[in-house]
Amino acid sequence: QEFVTVLVRDPRTQKEDSWHSYIDYEIFIHTNSMCFTRKTSCVRRRFREFVWLRQRLQSNAVLIQLPELPSKTPFFNMNNPHHVDHRRQGLQEFLEKILQDALLLSDSRLHLFLQTQLSPEDIEACVSGQTNYSVADAIHKFASLNRRFPIEDEERKKGKTDADSDSESSSSGLRPSDDSISCGCKTSPASEES
């Protein structure tokens, strides 16, 4: 039975410049689905990147009615935990619904959004063939730069003792880091400021 678990969690305030801040959210994916290049991944995204993703998915899947994002209210207060958590829940529900649709799962933009830290502009360039790396290359490169996940370490250890193992993570050759944390998400340079 195939499954895709998605969690949107750990909202953090990031400083854009001396006047502007925004909140980004960690997106954690764990799956056994053949649609995904990596079975476990963790990235950080901000609300406007979700807005971009929804617009791109909608323009490519015109016949599908995409779920709505939480409304962008002018009264949103990033210092109000209730507002932040309400948005986080809405973003998680949005992704949960999208990941149930086979047509949307075939969109490379979705995979790059969920499994790399590429900007929307770089995602577009990659998908349209304007980069010297493919979608799979981008996802593998991000995974190799990222800290490893404890669950992948377990699969890798099993892979050494199980000759029949074809686990992607057991053959990746990536070294586990000593400082793996709960999800193993390596923060972007911007998020290390907080």
C-alpha positions as CSV (number, residue, x, y, z in Angstrom):
1,Q,0.0,0.0,0.0
2,E,1.5,3.3,-1.1
3,F,1.5,6.2,1.3
4,V,2.6,9.8,1.4
5,T,2.9,11.5,4.8
6,V,3.3,15.3,4.7
7,L,3.7,17.5,7.7
8,V,3.9,21.3,7.7
9,R,5.5,22.4,11.0
10,D,8.0,24.5,12.8
11,P,7.0,28.0,11.7
12,R,10.0,30.4,12.0
13,T,10.3,34.2,11.5
14,Q,13.0,35.1,9.0
15,K,14.3,38.6,8.5
16,E,14.2,39.7,4.9
17,D,15.9,43.0,5.5
18,S,15.9,45.5,8.4
19,W,12.2,46.4,7.7
20,H,10.6,43.2,6.5
21,S,10.2,39.7,8.0
22,Y,8.3,36.7,7.0
23,I,7.4,33.2,8.3
24,D,8.6,30.1,6.7
25,Y,7.4,26.5,7.4
26,E,9.2,23.2,7.3
27,I,7.6,20.7,4.9
28,F,8.5,17.1,5.9
29,I,7.7,14.3,3.4
30,H,7.9,10.5,4.1
31,T,6.6,8.2,1.5
32,N,7.0,4.8,-0.3
33,S,5.4,6.2,-3.4
34,M,7.1,5.4,-6.7
35,C,6.3,9.0,-7.8
36,F,8.9,10.4,-5.5
37,T,12.7,10.5,-6.1
38,R,13.5,10.7,-2.4
39,K,11.5,8.8,0.1
40,T,12.2,11.3,2.9
41,S,12.8,15.0,2.5
42,C,12.6,18.2,4.5
43,V,12.5,21.8,3.1
44,R,11.4,25.2,4.2
45,R,8.9,27.3,2.3
46,R,7.1,30.6,2.8
47,F,3.5,31.4,2.1
48,R,4.1,33.3,-1.2
49,E,5.9,30.2,-2.6
50,F,2.8,28.1,-1.8
51,V,0.8,30.8,-3.7
52,W,3.2,30.4,-6.7
53,L,2.9,26.6,-6.6
54,R,-0.9,26.7,-6.6
55,Q,-0.9,29.0,-9.6
56,R,1.5,26.9,-11.6
57,L,-0.3,23.6,-10.8
58,Q,-3.7,25.2,-11.7
59,S,-2.4,26.5,-15.0
60,N,-1.0,23.0,-15.9
61,A,-4.1,21.1,-14.7
62,V,-7.0,23.3,-15.9
63,L,-9.7,20.7,-15.5
64,I,-8.8,20.1,-11.8
65,Q,-10.3,22.3,-9.1
66,L,-7.3,22.7,-6.8
67,P,-7.9,23.1,-3.0
68,E,-7.7,26.6,-1.7
69,L,-4.8,28.0,0.4
70,P,-5.6,29.6,3.7
71,S,-6.7,33.1,2.9
72,K,-4.2,35.9,2.8
73,T,-5.7,38.3,5.3
74,P,-4.5,41.9,5.8
75,F,-5.0,41.3,9.5
76,F,-2.5,38.4,9.6
77,N,-0.2,38.9,12.6
78,M,3.0,36.9,12.6
79,N,3.4,37.5,16.3
80,N,0.0,35.9,17.0
81,P,0.6,32.1,17.5
82,H,-3.1,31.4,16.6
83,H,-2.8,33.2,13.2
84,V,0.5,31.4,12.5
85,D,-0.9,28.0,13.5
86,H,-4.1,28.5,11.5
87,R,-2.1,29.2,8.4
88,R,0.2,26.2,9.1
89,Q,-2.8,23.9,9.3
90,G,-4.3,25.3,6.1
91,L,-1.0,24.8,4.2
92,Q,-0.8,21.2,5.5
93,E,-4.4,20.5,4.4
94,F,-3.6,22.0,1.0
95,L,-0.6,19.7,0.4
96,E,-2.4,16.7,1.8
97,K,-5.2,17.2,-0.8
98,I,-2.8,17.9,-3.7
99,L,-0.7,14.8,-2.9
100,Q,-3.8,12.6,-3.4
101,D,-4.2,13.6,-7.0
102,A,-2.3,11.4,-9.5
103,L,-2.3,14.1,-12.2
104,L,-0.8,16.7,-9.9
105,L,1.8,14.2,-8.6
106,S,3.1,14.0,-12.2
107,D,4.1,17.7,-12.1
108,S,7.8,18.2,-11.7
109,R,7.3,21.6,-10.1
110,L,5.5,20.0,-7.2
111,H,8.5,17.6,-6.6
112,L,11.1,20.3,-6.8
113,F,9.0,22.5,-4.5
114,L,8.7,19.7,-1.9
115,Q,12.2,18.1,-2.2
116,T,14.6,20.9,-3.0
117,Q,15.2,24.4,-1.8
118,L,15.2,25.9,-5.3
119,S,13.5,29.2,-5.8
120,P,10.3,29.3,-7.9
121,E,12.4,30.9,-10.7
122,D,15.0,28.1,-10.5
123,I,12.2,25.5,-10.5
124,E,10.8,27.0,-13.7
125,A,14.2,27.0,-15.3
126,C,14.8,23.4,-14.4
127,V,11.4,22.2,-15.5
128,S,11.8,24.0,-18.9
129,G,15.2,22.5,-19.5
130,Q,17.2,25.7,-19.1
131,T,19.5,24.3,-16.5
132,N,22.4,21.8,-16.8
133,Y,20.7,19.6,-14.2
134,S,17.5,17.5,-14.4
135,V,14.7,17.4,-11.9
136,A,16.1,14.2,-10.4
137,D,19.6,15.7,-10.3
138,A,18.3,18.7,-8.4
139,I,16.5,16.5,-5.8
140,H,19.5,14.2,-5.3
141,K,21.9,17.2,-5.0
142,F,19.7,18.8,-2.4
143,A,19.5,15.5,-0.5
144,S,23.3,15.1,-0.6
145,L,23.8,18.6,0.8
146,N,21.1,18.1,3.4
147,R,21.6,16.3,6.7
148,R,20.5,12.7,6.7
149,F,17.3,11.5,8.3
150,P,17.5,8.9,11.1
151,I,15.0,6.6,9.2
152,E,17.3,6.6,6.1
153,D,20.2,5.7,8.3
154,E,18.3,2.6,9.5
155,E,17.5,1.7,5.9
156,R,21.1,2.1,5.0
157,K,22.2,-0.2,7.8
158,K,19.6,-2.8,6.8
159,G,20.9,-2.5,3.2
160,K,24.4,-3.5,4.2
161,T,23.1,-6.7,5.7
162,D,20.4,-7.5,3.2
163,A,21.9,-8.3,-0.2
164,D,18.5,-8.1,-1.8
165,S,17.9,-4.5,-0.6
166,D,17.3,-2.0,-3.4
167,S,16.6,0.8,-1.1
168,E,17.5,4.1,-2.7
169,S,18.9,5.5,0.6
170,S,21.1,2.4,1.2
171,S,22.8,2.8,-2.1
172,S,23.2,6.6,-2.0
173,G,26.6,6.6,-0.5
174,L,25.8,9.6,1.6
175,R,27.4,9.8,5.0
176,P,25.2,10.3,8.1
177,S,25.9,13.4,10.1
178,D,26.4,13.2,13.8
179,D,24.1,16.0,14.5
180,S,20.9,14.6,12.9
181,I,17.9,16.1,14.6
182,S,14.3,15.0,14.7
183,C,13.7,15.4,10.9
184,G,17.3,16.1,9.9
185,C,16.4,19.3,8.1
186,K,19.3,21.5,7.3
187,T,18.2,25.1,7.5
188,S,18.9,27.5,4.7
189,P,21.4,30.3,5.5
190,A,18.5,32.8,5.9
191,S,16.9,30.6,8.6
192,E,20.1,30.4,10.6
193,E,19.7,34.1,11.4
194,S,16.8,33.6,13.8
